[in-house]
Amino acid sequence: MASRMPVPARPGSPHADDASARRCLVVSSEFPPGPGGIGTQAHQLGVGLRNRGWQVRVLTNQDYASEAEVAAFNGAQPFEVVRLRRIAGPAFEAIYRSVELVRLLRSFRPHVLVASGSRAVMLAAARAAGRTIPLVAVGHGTEFGGRGWESRGVRWAFRRSAAIVSVSEFTRSQMLRLGVVPRKDRVIPNGADPARFRVLPRTETVRAKAELGLPEAPLVVTVGNVTARKGQDVVVRALDAVPDLHYAIVGMPTRGEEIRRLAAEIGVSERVHLLGRLDDARLVRLLNAADLFAMTSRHTADGDFEGYGIAVVEAALCALPAIVSDGSGLAEAIVHGQTGLCVPQEDPLATAAALRELLGDSARRREMGQAARRRAEAEQTWDCRMPAYDALLRDVARR
């Protein structure tokens, strides 16, 4: 059954009890406190719209987190979170999700429906058909690179949307390549939360490496699920050409054993640290203690790619410049040569050269980090993104 947790609005929230406020139902394939950029975007959208006077409800999965974590997180939100449970058997699960969505459409009566994540978009497109509720689909990138039946389903669902949001220009180009011609579309990049990610006093970061078992040595960090798409193996291979550099990998170790075997083969095991998931406090201290951030994602054989790179902006808020791979939305999260460097995908030698270039010039590295922080604070926070979402949803709801 779904977990229904009505939560009072935060004190001071505009229109906290205004029945005439616009209502938005967000359907997402993932949601915090578990990891994932799709869930982060859906959560920040809910908070941002609530702060702008919308009534919000969320229908979502909440995987990769304990029951206690989920309950505590949902209880702190300024809107109701309806949690979808796992049901044995794909057919039964599909029916269950459809029933829950229809129930919310009838009881909440949203003016607009926002769906994020491929399966959420397909569910929303199927169940909102024939109703007078416009659908806004969010494309993160993963949706547009698939194969087979899922690709056809995604194309069908996005075509039924009243409007489409792409999280980067690159993601939009892949949507068009798939053959989706939107009725209305906007590029609204993802953001980051400056209340969570920020520059800390030196006294708070000096112990960061020690508490995580890291040596006092140059450090590059990646944050993200350890998968083929995230490309942590590229940085591991680059370490062979960057003596003394240590590499901290934060995130679910889905392919952690492969990374360990690769590090052993290359002879850099003692410099590769798989840290798993970290809580906010330890993660922010680690980013503040690091020298560089890296995200060398690749296009995978099944068509997956990096749509933007929230973690890059989170690192920037901690004054950390980034080395990212080109040919994806990651290139739009930095300004090459000013807030970070772009390197070719699948190129450990170019990655190593970029690491050496910035590690060898501490003054330039610090200036790039400060430039990254200034840009992130000025134009890459979630608050900066919300006016575009608010305007689009209001326009769609009016129509």
Secondary structure by P-SEA (a helix, b strand, c coil): cbbbbbbccccccccccccccbbbbbbbccccccccaaaaaaaaaaaaaaaaccbbbbbcccccccaaaaaaaaaacccccbbbbbbccaaaaaaaaaaaaaaaaaaccccbbbbccaaaaaaaaaaaccccbbbbbbbcccccccccaaaaaaaaaaaaccbbbbccaaaaaaaaaacccccbbbbbbbbbbccccccccccccccccccccccccbbbbbbcccccccaaaaaaaaccccccbbbbbbccccaaaaaaaaaaaacccccccccccccaaaaaaaaaaccccccccccccccccccccaaaaaaaaacccbbbbccccccccccccccccccccccaaaaaaaaaaaaacaaaaaaaaaaaaaaaacccccccaaaaaaaaaaaaaac
